[in-house]
Amino acid sequence: MSSCHVVEDPIKKVAIFGGTHGNELTGVFLVKHWLENGAEIQRTGLEVKPFITNPRAVKKCTRYIDCDLNRVFDCENLGKKMSEDLPYEVRRAQEINHLFGPKGSEDSYDIIFDLHNTTSNMGCTLILEDSKNDFLIQMFHYIKTSLAPLPCYVYLIEHPSLKYATTRSVAKYPVGIEVGPQPQGVLRADILDQMRKMIKYALDFIHNFNEGKEFPPCALEVYKIMEKVDYPRDENGEIAAIIHPNLQDQDWKPLCPGDPVFLTLDGKTIPLGGDCTVHPVFVNEAAYYEKKEAFAKTTILTLNAKSVRSSLH
């Protein structure tokens, strides 16, 4: 019989990354502020390090310089011989892995919060990479409960064939924070306030955990990725239809077979195929045009976590 609770080592080292994508300005703005004045992110007995991940992209206010930093933290890239010929982001990934990792080792940072904005209407979103991680499920449950009545969604990106190799995956516990809608290269006070609160509650959870508080078993609703959907394209590979007005801004809402998904310029509606209701996320995300992703289909699951407490108590 499995134990009814999980005992984890206390959390010692936390990093908060901003500017993994240089034009997602909330994380950039907050991290720069915390580098000047970090009082609000400090917690007793905890090292919290704010860090600008892609400074060159931040300076140019662009997503990246050579390639997407948030997709290159795999063994192949991290193991490449350092040289000036490597793409800037691959070199930067190796530096980040050296500073906060090495990935997969005992020495790596306990938690990395990676701050992102989306142009999609996703509100406050936490990104989970492992459905069996009791500690993170408990943390996400705490953040979600603390934010209420403001909704907070959990996007589970566990998938057999979709490998992300995220910047935050250097840490033992990777946490993606995604808040939108916000245009690229723009700041919005409401979005900034929401992200700031998410970090506050996350750090409060870690502090309570380190102080010996036991978190009882909990259930967490998550949206698990099923597949990514591309725009309809013509024979030249050009986009042939756009997101239908009925789907625009409807992230997380049920989308049923037959519902409008795309609209062609001559007014033809392209409906959702298949035989199951899905929940779309990253609908019409600006950065995903180059990735050939109009939205991702998700399905709702409930994850159950055992109670967790720190091994010090």
C-alpha positions as a Python dict, from the first residue, in 0.01 Angstrom:
ca = {
    (1, 'M'): (0, 0, 0),
    (2, 'S'): (135, 341, -90),
    (3, 'S'): (203, 593, 182),
    (4, 'C'): (-72, 851, 236),
    (5, 'H'): (170, 1140, 231),
    (6, 'V'): (488, 1249, 58),
    (7, 'V'): (788, 1383, 248),
    (8, 'E'): (1008, 1617, 45),
    (9, 'D'): (1332, 1797, 121),
    (10, 'P'): (1285, 2165, 206),
    (11, 'I'): (1317, 2405, -85),
    (12, 'K'): (1641, 2605, -73),
    (13, 'K'): (1705, 2761, -415),
    (14, 'V'): (1444, 2927, -637),
    (15, 'A'): (1492, 3126, -956),
    (16, 'I'): (1243, 3354, -1131),
    (17, 'F'): (1312, 3385, -1503),
    (18, 'G'): (1191, 3678, -1711),
    (19, 'G'): (1263, 3744, -2076),
    (20, 'T'): (1293, 3385, -2198),
    (21, 'H'): (1102, 3549, -2483),
    (22, 'G'): (1230, 3906, -2507),
    (23, 'N'): (900, 4063, -2621),
    (24, 'E'): (688, 3920, -2336),
    (25, 'L'): (728, 4220, -2116),
    (26, 'T'): (554, 4140, -1785),
    (27, 'G'): (824, 3896, -1675),
    (28, 'V'): (1097, 4127, -1804),
    (29, 'F'): (951, 4424, -1615),
    (30, 'L'): (899, 4232, -1288),
    (31, 'V'): (1240, 4064, -1291),
    (32, 'K'): (1417, 4396, -1361),
    (33, 'H'): (1224, 4548, -1070),
    (34, 'W'): (1314, 4259, -837),
    (35, 'L'): (1682, 4283, -936),
    (36, 'E'): (1670, 4645, -810),
    (37, 'N'): (1442, 4580, -514),
    (38, 'G'): (1373, 4217, -426),
    (39, 'A'): (1210, 4267, -84),
    (40, 'E'): (870, 4130, -193),
    (41, 'I'): (1015, 3802, -323),
    (42, 'Q'): (1238, 3727, -26),
    (43, 'R'): (1130, 3458, 221),
    (44, 'T'): (1320, 3350, 534),
    (45, 'G'): (1569, 3071, 468),
    (46, 'L'): (1509, 3076, 94),
    (47, 'E'): (1740, 3195, -182),
    (48, 'V'): (1529, 3359, -456),
    (49, 'K'): (1718, 3472, -765),
    (50, 'P'): (1550, 3691, -1031),
    (51, 'F'): (1718, 3647, -1369),
    (52, 'I'): (1686, 3786, -1723),
    (53, 'T'): (1715, 3476, -1941),
    (54, 'N'): (1759, 3614, -2293),
    (55, 'P'): (1915, 3962, -2253),
    (56, 'R'): (1986, 4016, -2625),
    (57, 'A'): (1626, 3943, -2720),
    (58, 'V'): (1504, 4164, -2435),
    (59, 'K'): (1721, 4450, -2561),
    (60, 'K'): (1573, 4415, -2912),
    (61, 'C'): (1221, 4344, -2778),
    (62, 'T'): (1199, 4035, -2997),
    (63, 'R'): (1102, 3677, -2912),
    (64, 'Y'): (1453, 3544, -2979),
    (65, 'I'): (1773, 3616, -3174),
    (66, 'D'): (1852, 3286, -3356),
    (67, 'C'): (1607, 3026, -3222),
    (68, 'D'): (1349, 2976, -2946),
    (69, 'L'): (1532, 2959, -2611),
    (70, 'N'): (1233, 2777, -2460),
    (71, 'R'): (1281, 2474, -2688),
    (72, 'V'): (1658, 2406, -2676),
    (73, 'F'): (1714, 2259, -2328),
    (74, 'D'): (1761, 1902, -2450),
    (75, 'C'): (2068, 1682, -2397),
    (76, 'E'): (2184, 1733, -2754),
    (77, 'N'): (2199, 2114, -2736),
    (78, 'L'): (2325, 2127, -2378),
    (79, 'G'): (2603, 1882, -2467),
    (80, 'K'): (2731, 2063, -2777),
    (81, 'K'): (3087, 2192, -2773),
    (82, 'M'): (3073, 2565, -2696),
    (83, 'S'): (3162, 2770, -3002),
    (84, 'E'): (3076, 3103, -3162),
    (85, 'D'): (2915, 2911, -3450),
    (86, 'L'): (2634, 2786, -3226),
    (87, 'P'): (2304, 2980, -3232),
    (88, 'Y'): (2302, 3248, -2960),
    (89, 'E'): (2019, 3079, -2770),
    (90, 'V'): (2198, 2743, -2763),
    (91, 'R'): (2504, 2912, -2612),
    (92, 'R'): (2277, 3093, -2367),
    (93, 'A'): (2107, 2764, -2277),
    (94, 'Q'): (2446, 2616, -2187),
    (95, 'E'): (2523, 2919, -1968),
    (96, 'I'): (2184, 2891, -1793),
    (97, 'N'): (2234, 2517, -1744),
    (98, 'H'): (2574, 2590, -1588),
    (99, 'L'): (2431, 2860, -1357),
    (100, 'F'): (2109, 2687, -1248),
    (101, 'G'): (2169, 2318, -1324),
    (102, 'P'): (2312, 2100, -1445),
    (103, 'K'): (1975, 1969, -1561),
    (104, 'G'): (1887, 1639, -1395),
    (105, 'S'): (2151, 1673, -1121),
    (106, 'E'): (2129, 1706, -743),
    (107, 'D'): (2294, 2048, -770),
    (108, 'S'): (2024, 2204, -987),
    (109, 'Y'): (1792, 2472, -853),
    (110, 'D'): (1487, 2334, -673),
    (111, 'I'): (1231, 2549, -856),
    (112, 'I'): (1238, 2775, -1161),
    (113, 'F'): (939, 2999, -1228),
    (114, 'D'): (949, 3099, -1594),
    (115, 'L'): (735, 3406, -1666),
    (116, 'H'): (555, 3434, -2001),
    (117, 'N'): (284, 3635, -2172),
    (118, 'T'): (48, 3514, -2439),
    (119, 'T'): (-156, 3714, -2689),
    (120, 'S'): (-432, 3452, -2636),
    (121, 'N'): (-716, 3504, -2389),
    (122, 'M'): (-582, 3250, -2138),
    (123, 'G'): (-596, 3453, -1818),
    (124, 'C'): (-376, 3317, -1539),
    (125, 'T'): (-225, 2986, -1648),
    (126, 'L'): (16, 2753, -1471),
    (127, 'I'): (206, 2506, -1690),
    (128, 'L'): (269, 2160, -1547),
    (129, 'E'): (511, 1914, -1708),
    (130, 'D'): (456, 1610, -1483),
    (131, 'S'): (112, 1477, -1381),
    (132, 'K'): (258, 1262, -1099),
    (133, 'N'): (439, 1539, -912),
    (134, 'D'): (253, 1570, -580),
    (135, 'F'): (454, 1873, -470),
    (136, 'L'): (374, 2079, -781),
    (137, 'I'): (9, 1970, -785),
    (138, 'Q'): (-14, 2090, -423),
    (139, 'M'): (158, 2419, -510),
    (140, 'F'): (-70, 2478, -810),
    (141, 'H'): (-375, 2398, -597),
    (142, 'Y'): (-259, 2653, -339),
    (143, 'I'): (-201, 2926, -601),
    (144, 'K'): (-536, 2855, -768),
    (145, 'T'): (-722, 2866, -434),
    (146, 'S'): (-542, 3186, -328),
    (147, 'L'): (-627, 3364, -655),
    (148, 'A'): (-998, 3276, -637),
    (149, 'P'): (-1241, 3411, -746),
    (150, 'L'): (-999, 3506, -1027),
    (151, 'P'): (-978, 3192, -1243),
    (152, 'C'): (-645, 3014, -1276),
    (153, 'Y'): (-604, 2730, -1527),
    (154, 'V'): (-350, 2448, -1529),
    (155, 'Y'): (-212, 2338, -1867),
    (156, 'L'): (-53, 1991, -1859),
    (157, 'I'): (199, 1955, -2142),
    (158, 'E'): (282, 1589, -2080),
    (159, 'H'): (266, 1414, -2416),
    (160, 'P'): (445, 1110, -2564),
    (161, 'S'): (546, 1280, -2890),
    (162, 'L'): (552, 1653, -2808),
    (163, 'K'): (883, 1731, -2641),
    (164, 'Y'): (930, 2089, -2525),
    (165, 'A'): (1281, 2103, -2364),
    (166, 'T'): (1186, 2420, -2176),
    (167, 'T'): (1418, 2670, -2010),
    (168, 'R'): (1266, 2591, -1671),
    (169, 'S'): (1329, 2216, -1712),
    (170, 'V'): (1680, 2277, -1569),
    (171, 'A'): (1518, 2280, -1221),
    (172, 'K'): (1395, 1984, -1019),
    (173, 'Y'): (1048, 2147, -1020),
    (174, 'P'): (979, 2345, -1341),
    (175, 'V'): (689, 2593, -1327),
    (176, 'G'): (563, 2783, -1631),
    (177, 'I'): (353, 3092, -1566),
    (178, 'E'): (159, 3227, -1863),
    (179, 'V'): (-67, 3533, -1837),
    (180, 'G'): (-269, 3697, -2113),
    (181, 'P'): (-408, 3841, -2326),
    (182, 'Q'): (-127, 4089, -2380),
    (183, 'P'): (20, 4203, -2713),
    (184, 'Q'): (391, 4143, -2770),
    (185, 'G'): (608, 4436, -2668),
    (186, 'V'): (333, 4585, -2450),
    (187, 'L'): (269, 4608, -2073),
    (188, 'R'): (-76, 4593, -1914),
    (189, 'A'): (-128, 4677, -1546),
    (190, 'D'): (-396, 4410, -1491),
    (191, 'I'): (-179, 4133, -1641),
    (192, 'L'): (123, 4248, -1442),
    (193, 'D'): (-79, 4247, -1119),
    (194, 'Q'): (-203, 3892, -1185),
    (195, 'M'): (147, 3756, -1254),
    (196, 'R'): (284, 3930, -947),
    (197, 'K'): (13, 3768, -732),
    (198, 'M'): (86, 3424, -878),
    (199, 'I'): (453, 3456, -777),
    (200, 'K'): (358, 3586, -431),
    (201, 'Y'): (130, 3289, -363),
    (202, 'A'): (386, 3043, -502),
    (203, 'L'): (654, 3179, -268),
    (204, 'D'): (407, 3179, 23),
    (205, 'F'): (338, 2811, -44),
    (206, 'I'): (713, 2731, -44),
    (207, 'H'): (760, 2930, 278),
    (208, 'N'): (472, 2748, 451),
    (209, 'F'): (604, 2413, 329),
    (210, 'N'): (956, 2489, 457),
    (211, 'E'): (809, 2598, 793),
    (212, 'G'): (658, 2251, 836),
    (213, 'K'): (297, 2304, 726),
    (214, 'E'): (144, 1982, 597),
    (215, 'F'): (-78, 2020, 291),
    (216, 'P'): (-364, 1766, 295),
    (217, 'P'): (-453, 1553, -12),
    (218, 'C'): (-605, 1763, -292),
    (219, 'A'): (-760, 1731, -636),
    (220, 'L'): (-661, 1961, -923),
    (221, 'E'): (-845, 2010, -1252),
    (222, 'V'): (-601, 2031, -1545),
    (223, 'Y'): (-625, 2071, -1921),
    (224, 'K'): (-402, 1810, -2084),
    (225, 'I'): (-270, 1869, -2435),
    (226, 'M'): (-403, 1627, -2697),
    (227, 'E'): (-270, 1774, -3022),
    (228, 'K'): (-179, 2098, -3196),
    (229, 'V'): (-394, 2221, -3484),
    (230, 'D'): (-248, 2411, -3781),
    (231, 'Y'): (-427, 2669, -3993),
    (232, 'P'): (-574, 2542, -4320),
    (233, 'R'): (-315, 2601, -4593),
    (234, 'D'): (-311, 2629, -4973),
    (235, 'E'): (-81, 2436, -5208),
    (236, 'N'): (197, 2692, -5146),
    (237, 'G'): (177, 2639, -4771),
    (238, 'E'): (20, 2983, -4714),
    (239, 'I'): (-254, 3026, -4454),
    (240, 'A'): (-589, 2983, -4630),
    (241, 'A'): (-828, 3055, -4339),
    (242, 'I'): (-823, 3248, -4012),
    (243, 'I'): (-959, 3176, -3664),
    (244, 'H'): (-1341, 3202, -3674),
    (245, 'P'): (-1490, 3490, -3468),
    (246, 'N'): (-1684, 3233, -3260),
    (247, 'L'): (-1356, 3073, -3150),
    (248, 'Q'): (-1151, 3392, -3102),
    (249, 'D'): (-1084, 3463, -2730),
    (250, 'Q'): (-1262, 3141, -2627),
    (251, 'D'): (-961, 2969, -2470),
    (252, 'W'): (-1056, 2695, -2218),
    (253, 'K'): (-1422, 2693, -2334),
    (254, 'P'): (-1579, 2370, -2468),
    (255, 'L'): (-1547, 2332, -2847),
    (256, 'C'): (-1777, 2066, -2990),
    (257, 'P'): (-1762, 1874, -3320),
    (258, 'G'): (-1931, 2089, -3585),
    (259, 'D'): (-1855, 2418, -3407),
    (260, 'P'): (-1691, 2685, -3630),
    (261, 'V'): (-1312, 2688, -3607),
    (262, 'F'): (-1178, 2865, -3919),
    (263, 'L'): (-1316, 3115, -4171),
    (264, 'T'): (-1192, 3158, -4528),
    (265, 'L'): (-1180, 3497, -4699),
    (266, 'D'): (-1473, 3397, -4921),
    (267, 'G'): (-1683, 3336, -4610),
    (268, 'K'): (-1665, 2957, -4584),
    (269, 'T'): (-1673, 2820, -4228),
    (270, 'I'): (-1454, 2520, -4142),
    (271, 'P'): (-1594, 2332, -3842),
    (272, 'L'): (-1426, 2113, -3581),
    (273, 'G'): (-1407, 1752, -3695),
    (274, 'G'): (-1380, 1442, -3480),
    (275, 'D'): (-1628, 1308, -3231),
    (276, 'C'): (-1524, 1459, -2899),
    (277, 'T'): (-1554, 1795, -2726),
    (278, 'V'): (-1218, 1964, -2670),
    (279, 'H'): (-1099, 2276, -2488),
    (280, 'P'): (-881, 2502, -2706),
    (281, 'V'): (-581, 2689, -2565),
    (282, 'F'): (-332, 2934, -2718),
    (283, 'V'): (-604, 3034, -2965),
    (284, 'N'): (-450, 3254, -3236),
    (285, 'E'): (-127, 3306, -3036),
    (286, 'A'): (90, 3551, -3232),
    (287, 'A'): (417, 3366, -3163),
    (288, 'Y'): (279, 3035, -3288),
    (289, 'Y'): (218, 3136, -3650),
    (290, 'E'): (580, 3037, -3721),
    (291, 'K'): (522, 2709, -3536),
    (292, 'K'): (217, 2634, -3754),
    (293, 'E'): (-13, 2618, -3453),
    (294, 'A'): (-356, 2788, -3463),
    (295, 'F'): (-452, 2642, -3124),
    (296, 'A'): (-398, 2332, -2915),
    (297, 'K'): (-674, 2087, -2825),
    (298, 'T'): (-691, 1983, -2461),
    (299, 'T'): (-901, 1748, -2254),
    (300, 'I'): (-997, 1800, -1887),
    (301, 'L'): (-854, 1563, -1625),
    (302, 'T'): (-847, 1561, -1246),
    (303, 'L'): (-512, 1494, -1079),
    (304, 'N'): (-502, 1380, -719),
    (305, 'A'): (-205, 1460, -495),
    (306, 'K'): (-114, 1299, -166),
    (307, 'S'): (-48, 1525, 130),
    (308, 'V'): (302, 1674, 134),
    (309, 'R'): (525, 1802, 410),
    (310, 'S'): (887, 1899, 453),
    (311, 'S'): (1134, 1637, 579),
    (312, 'L'): (1270, 1885, 836),
    (313, 'H'): (953, 1858, 1045),
}
